[in-house]
Amino acid sequence: MQCDIPAGPFIAAIDLASGNEKWRTSRGDEVLTWCTTAVFNHNGKTFVIANGYRHICGYNFETGKEIWTMSGGGDAPAPTPVVANDYIYLNSAHGKYSPIFVVSPEATGNITLAPDSTRNQFIKWSVKRGGAYMQTPLIYQGFLYNLQVNGILTCYDALTSEIKYKESLKEAFSASGIAADGKLNFSSEEGNIYVVKAGPEFKLIVKNSMKDVCMATPAISGNAIFFRTQHFLIAVESKK
């Protein structure tokens, strides 16, 4: 549970059965953020990753001890960290900074980048501008798809940072993208669902209208995709 509140920000682990705190770790002088943590296992150890502005951190899952930290994110981040290809992908975009970071799970200590650098011992690659303010990055079949609030969709090689394409969907977006069956789905605030072919070349397959405001990320269960709009819950299911 990440609580980046104005006075005394902290991260804590809560026992589900009893509600008791297992541990609580201070987040120092962190500002207000809106992020959800990510938990993952690497080489038999479990870690908690917290996005942030001044304190982007990795913690020991069992004890809450801070293992690594870095600064330089957007000043009011919302995206959730994503683990893929055995790396930690983080982005944010607000105020002066809008970076994307790709961090090694072996990171320790303060891994903040030098001002003129985009990588170091524990940061495989990064971009200084171009990250997303609201959207969690979508990583699928070897590519990172970064969709900004203004509708700019950029496809990166997830391991090298090479840009494969940058296209404008010409709408505003708050929801994160999802992927399945070789297709990407992006929901605009106006309720248009852009279905894009996965891969290094941009191809819009279809644009479907929900005819209602849509700010929530779609969800996939079985053969169905669920869209929550302002007034409706819509299920689209394959009969194959």
N, C-alpha and C positions, 0 to 999 in steps of 0.2 A: 504494500500500500504506500504509494508515493504522495506525500502531502506537502507540496511546495506552497505553503501559506505565508502571509507577510511576516508573522512573528513566530520564529522557531520552526522553520521548515525541517521535515524529517522524512525518513523512510522506515517502515516497520513491517514485521512479519507477525501475523495474527493466527493463532491456533483455531482452526475451523470448528472443532468440537466444543471448545470451552469459551472462545472469545478472548482468551488471555494473550497478551503480547509475548512473543518469543524473544524478539529483540527490537530495539529502536536505535537508529543511527541518525545523527544530526546531518542536515544538508547545508550547514554553514550559513553563508550569506546569500543563498539562492533566492531568486525573485519568484513571483507567481508563474507557475507553469501549469499545463493542462494535460500532462503526459500520463500514459499507462506504462508500467514496467514490462519488461520481457524476461523470462526465465529460460535458461538453457543449460545443457550438460556438455562438458568438454573434457575428454580424457578422464572420465570418472568423477569429475567435480562439477557441482551445480553453482551457477552464478545468477545474479539478478542485475539487469542493466537498466539504468534510469537515464532518460534524456534530460536535457536542461539547458541553461544559458551559461551560468558560471560553473556549474557542476554537472557535467556529463560523466557518469561513474559506473564502474562495475563493482559489485559487492559479493561477498561470500554468502551463499544462500543459507547456510546453517547458523552463522554467527552475526551477519550484518557488517562485518569488517570491510571497510573500503579497500579494494585491491588496486584500482586505477582510477584516475580522474583526469579530466581535461576541461578547458573552457573554450569559448568562441562560438557558441551556438546563437541562434536567433533569440531575442530577448523576451519572448513569450511563447515558447514552443508548445506544440500539441502532439506531433507525431509519435507513434510508438516505435521503439527500436525493433529491427527485424534481423533474425539470424538466418543466414543462407550461405552456402559454399564454405561453411566453417569460418565465416567472418560476421562481424556485427555491423549492420548498416544503420546509420542515423542521419536524420536530416531535420532542418528547421529553417524558418525564414520570417524574420520580423525585425524591424529596426535596421541597424547597420549591417548585420550579418545574415547570410542565407546559405549556409554550407551543407554539403553532403560529406560525411565521414565514413570510411570503411576501416574498422578497427580489428586487430588480431585478438583472438581469445587468450593469447599468451601475454597480453599487456599487463604491466605493473607500474606503479608510481604515477608521476605526473607526465602525461603523454601529450600535453598541449603543443600544437605545432608552433614552430618559429614563424614570425610574421611573413617572411618571404618564401615559406616552404609549403608544399602540398602533401608531403609524406615524411615519415620518420621510421624509426625501428618498429613501431607498433601500429602505425597508420599506413595501410597498404596504398590507399589513394584518397584524394579528397578534391572537392571543388569549392572555391570560396564563395561563389554566387550561383544561384539556380535551384537551391533546395525549396521544399514546399512548406508553407506555413501550417496548413491543417492536415494534409494528407500523409498517411503512412506510406513509405515507399513500397512498390510492388516489384517483387523479384520472382521471375518465372522463366524457366528454360534457359538460364544463362544470361538473362538481361535484366537490368534495373529500369523500371518505367517510373519516371518522376513527373507527376502532374501538379502544376501550380494552380493557385486560386484563379488566375486569369486565363486558364485553359491551355497554357503552353505544356505540351507533352513531349518530354525528352526521353529517348531510349539510349541507355548506356550499356556497353559491355560490362557486366557486373564485376569482372575480375581485373579489367585493365583501365576503365574509365573512358574508353573510346566512345565518342558520341556516334550513334548509328543514324539517328534522325532527330529533328526538332520540328514539331508541327503545332499549329494552333487549332484548338477545337472551338474557338471563338465564343465561349460561354464562361460563366463563373462556376467554380467547383468547390465544394466543401468535403464531399465524400471521398474516401479512399477507393482505389481501384481493386478489382478482384479478377482472378483468372481461372479458367478451366477449359479443357477440351481444345486447347490451342487458340483460345480467344480471350481477349481482355474486355472487361466491362467497366465503363466510367459513367457515373451518374451526375448530370449537371444540376445546378440548383433550380433550373427551369423545368426539370423533370424529363430531360432527354437522355436516353441511355445510348452511349456510343459503344458499339461493339467493334473492336479493332483486332485484326489478325496479329497473333504473337509472332515476334521475329524481328530481324534487323531492318526491315523495310516497312514503312507505314502503309497500311491498307485499311481503310474504313469499310467494314463489311455491311453495316446497317446502322441507322439511327432510329431508335424506337422511342415514341413519346408516351410518357405516363400521364401527361396532361394534368400535372399537379406538382407543387413544390417538392423537391427531393434533396435533402441534405444528409441523409443517412447512408452509410456504406451498405451495399447489398450483402446478402448472406447466401451461402450455398449449402444445401443438404440433399444428399442423394442426387437425383436428376433434376432437382428444382433450384431455381434462383428466386430469392425473396427480396422484393423491393418495398421499403417503407417510405411512403410519401407523407405529406402533411395530413391527408385525410384518409388514406387507404393503405392496406397491406396487400400486396399483389404477388402471387406465386406464378412463375412461368416454368413449366415442366416439360422435359423431353419425354416422348412416349416410346423412344427406341428401346 
